Amino acid sequence: MRSLLPLTVAAYVVCALGRPSPTTQPRSLSADPPRLTIRPPVRASNATSLESTVWNPPSDMVNPLEQVWERTLKRRGANTTENEYWLIPKLMANNGSIKYCVNWNNTETVTSPQRVLIARALQKSMQEWVDVLVGFDGFPLTTVDVNVVSYAAKSVNQIQGDTTGLDINTVTQNSKGEPECDPRCYRTKYLDSKTGMSECPGGDKSSYDMVLRLETMPTYPGINILGIATKDWQRMHPGYFLSHANDEEMFVLRHEIGHSFGLLGQ
């Protein structure tokens, strides 16, 4: 009998919450974005199996779960429940709170109502992942609190409307000269630092745990890339994100957040 890590149960619901990475669609479908027909989501309130700590999955899920275990959690040594750069350790360290910086790396403007939509979409998608982990293998959290604390952009004029309480960074750039969230404020990087967050211009209140990169996506013949993610960021096209931010099933964002939990594609 195998004792499961909390992340392994996330693999159990990957068929409902995600697709292989990166998320793509045939370009012929770009005018009519795909929808997933999925069964009702499993929640801790209606699935006693989520509180199980033994290896006893449904028979049709044994092989997929073994593949996730062998290819991601075991073979790669991802250590996704202990390495502080992944989402589960961040959630545990912050008692269910995650702070985002949005990297607005594009030529468009973003209004105050649009920023509300972005924050709501992040909150909803993150909570859906936490919902399926509640009570499993000692996972103690029932809710997650997502806050967008900062934006990075080429110009402050791109961030329109009331920006009270929001840090806007137009100074730091990556090696390509593109705007980036201030690396000095990436909280996980400085958890074990002797100086803590003292190098972050705004201190701890301006620190962030994750980055949402809203920028142009790479293209390949016949394929549109809808989303990409790593352990500490998710990336989507700003137009696609905003046009689907109110969707009941924003499956691309939800899928990409799954990668930040440690579910990797290859």
C-alpha positions in Angstrom: 0.0 0.0 0.0 1.4 3.3 -1.0 1.1 6.5 1.0 0.2 9.3 -1.4 1.6 12.8 -1.4 -1.1 15.5 -1.6 0.1 16.3 -5.1 -0.6 12.8 -6.3 -4.3 13.3 -5.7 -4.2 16.3 -7.9 -3.1 14.0 -10.6 -6.3 12.1 -10.0 -8.3 15.1 -11.1 -6.0 16.2 -13.9 -8.4 14.8 -16.4 -10.9 17.3 -15.3 -8.6 20.2 -14.5 -5.9 20.1 -17.1 -4.3 19.0 -20.4 -0.7 18.1 -21.5 1.6 21.1 -21.5 1.8 23.4 -23.3 -1.9 23.9 -23.8 -2.6 24.2 -27.6 -5.3 24.3 -30.1 -5.4 24.0 -33.9 -5.2 27.4 -35.4 -8.4 26.7 -37.4 -10.2 26.8 -34.0 -8.8 30.1 -32.9 -11.9 32.0 -33.7 -14.0 29.6 -31.6 -12.0 28.6 -28.5 -12.5 25.0 -27.4 -14.5 24.0 -24.4 -14.2 20.9 -22.3 -17.2 18.8 -21.5 -16.3 17.7 -18.0 -18.1 15.8 -15.2 -19.0 17.9 -12.1 -15.8 18.7 -10.2 -14.9 16.5 -7.2 -14.9 18.4 -4.0 -13.8 17.3 -0.5 -17.3 17.7 0.7 -18.6 14.9 -1.6 -15.6 12.7 -2.0 -14.5 10.8 1.1 -11.7 9.2 -1.0 -9.8 12.4 -0.7 -9.2 11.7 2.9 -7.6 8.4 2.1 -3.8 7.9 2.7 -3.4 4.6 1.0 -2.9 3.6 -2.6 -6.4 2.5 -3.7 -7.4 4.5 -6.7 -10.2 3.6 -9.2 -8.9 0.9 -11.5 -9.1 3.1 -14.6 -6.8 5.6 -13.0 -4.0 3.3 -11.8 -1.9 3.6 -15.0 -2.3 7.4 -15.4 -1.4 7.9 -11.7 1.6 5.6 -12.0 2.8 7.6 -15.1 2.5 10.9 -13.1 4.4 9.3 -10.2 7.2 7.8 -12.3 7.6 10.6 -14.9 7.2 13.6 -12.7 7.2 13.2 -9.0 9.7 10.4 -8.8 12.0 10.2 -11.8 12.5 14.0 -12.1 13.0 14.4 -8.4 10.8 17.4 -8.5 10.1 17.2 -4.7 7.0 19.3 -5.3 5.7 19.1 -1.7 9.0 20.3 -0.1 10.9 22.5 -2.6 9.8 26.0 -1.7 9.5 27.1 -5.3 6.4 25.0 -6.0 2.9 25.9 -5.0 2.2 23.5 -2.2 5.1 24.7 0.0 4.2 28.3 -0.8 0.6 27.7 0.3 1.8 26.0 3.5 4.4 28.7 4.3 1.9 31.5 3.7 -1.1 29.8 5.5 -3.1 29.7 2.3 -2.1 33.1 0.9 -0.5 33.6 -2.5 0.6 37.0 -3.8 0.9 37.6 -7.5 2.8 40.1 -9.7 1.3 40.5 -13.1 3.9 41.0 -15.8 2.0 43.1 -18.4 4.6 42.6 -21.2 2.6 43.8 -24.2 1.7 47.1 -25.9 -1.9 47.3 -24.7 -3.4 49.1 -21.7 -5.2 47.5 -18.8 -8.0 49.2 -17.0 -9.1 48.9 -13.3 -12.1 46.7 -14.1 -9.9 44.4 -16.2 -7.5 44.1 -13.3 -10.4 43.1 -11.1 -11.2 40.3 -13.6 -7.6 39.1 -13.6 -7.5 38.9 -9.9 -10.9 37.1 -9.7 -9.8 34.5 -12.3 -6.6 33.8 -10.4 -8.6 33.4 -7.2 -11.2 31.1 -8.7 -8.7 28.8 -10.5 -6.4 28.5 -7.5 -9.3 27.7 -5.2 -10.5 25.0 -7.5 -7.1 23.2 -7.1 -7.2 23.7 -3.3 -10.8 22.3 -3.2 -9.6 18.9 -4.4 -6.8 18.7 -1.9 -8.8 19.5 1.2 -8.3 16.9 3.8 -6.1 14.6 1.7 -3.1 13.1 3.4 -3.2 15.8 6.1 -3.5 18.8 3.7 -4.8 21.4 6.2 -6.0 24.2 4.0 -9.6 24.7 2.9 -9.3 28.1 1.2 -6.8 30.2 -0.6 -6.4 34.0 -0.6 -5.0 35.3 -3.9 -3.9 38.9 -4.0 -2.3 40.8 -7.0 0.1 43.2 -5.3 2.1 44.5 -8.3 2.3 45.0 -12.1 5.4 45.2 -14.3 5.0 47.1 -17.6 6.9 49.1 -20.2 5.1 52.3 -19.2 3.2 53.3 -16.1 0.6 54.8 -18.5 -0.4 51.2 -19.5 -1.8 50.6 -16.0 -4.9 52.8 -16.2 -7.4 53.9 -13.5 -7.1 53.8 -9.8 -3.8 52.1 -8.8 -3.9 52.8 -5.1 -2.0 50.2 -3.2 -0.6 48.6 -6.3 3.1 48.6 -7.1 3.9 49.4 -10.7 7.4 48.5 -11.8 8.8 49.9 -15.1 12.4 49.7 -14.1 13.7 46.1 -14.1 14.1 44.3 -17.4 15.1 40.9 -18.5 18.0 40.1 -20.8 15.8 40.9 -23.8 15.0 44.4 -22.5 11.4 43.4 -21.7 9.7 44.4 -18.4 9.8 41.9 -15.6 8.5 41.7 -12.1 11.2 43.0 -9.7 13.3 39.9 -8.9 14.3 41.5 -5.6 10.7 41.1 -4.4 10.3 37.4 -5.3 9.6 36.2 -1.7 10.5 32.5 -2.2 14.0 33.5 -3.3 14.7 35.3 0.0 13.0 33.0 2.5 16.4 31.8 3.7 18.3 35.0 3.1 19.9 36.8 6.0 18.6 40.1 4.7 15.1 38.9 4.0 13.1 41.2 1.9 15.2 44.3 2.7 16.3 44.5 -1.0 12.8 44.7 -2.2 12.0 48.5 -2.6 8.6 48.1 -0.9 9.7 45.5 1.6 7.5 42.5 2.5 4.3 44.2 1.5 5.5 44.4 -2.1 6.8 40.8 -2.2 5.2 38.2 -4.4 5.1 34.4 -4.7 4.0 33.9 -8.3 4.0 35.7 -11.6 1.2 35.8 -14.2 2.8 36.7 -17.5 0.4 38.3 -19.9 2.3 38.6 -23.2 2.4 37.5 -26.8 2.6 33.7 -27.1 5.0 31.7 -29.4 3.4 30.4 -32.5 4.1 27.3 -34.6 2.6 26.3 -38.0 -1.0 25.2 -37.5 -0.9 25.5 -33.7 -1.8 28.3 -31.3 -0.1 28.0 -27.9 -2.8 29.0 -25.3 -0.7 28.7 -22.2 2.7 27.8 -20.7 3.8 27.5 -17.0 6.6 26.6 -14.7 6.9 26.3 -10.9 6.7 30.0 -10.3 4.8 31.6 -13.3 1.9 31.0 -15.7 1.9 32.6 -19.2 -1.0 33.5 -21.4 -1.9 36.0 -24.1 -3.6 39.1 -22.5 -6.4 39.2 -25.1 -7.2 35.5 -24.6 -7.0 35.8 -20.8 -9.3 38.8 -20.6 -11.9 37.4 -23.1 -12.2 34.3 -21.0 -11.7 35.7 -17.5 -15.5 35.4 -16.7 -15.8 31.8 -18.1 -17.2 29.2 -15.8 -14.5 26.9 -16.9 -11.3 28.9 -17.5 -9.5 25.6 -18.2 -6.3 27.0 -19.7 -5.4 29.1 -16.6 -6.5 26.2 -14.3 -4.3 23.8 -16.3 -1.3 26.1 -16.1 -1.7 26.5 -12.4 -1.6 22.7 -12.2 1.9 22.8 -13.6 2.9 25.1 -10.8 1.7 22.5 -8.4 4.1 20.1 -10.0 2.1 18.3 -12.7 4.4 18.4 -15.7 3.8 17.4 -19.2 6.8 15.5 -20.4 
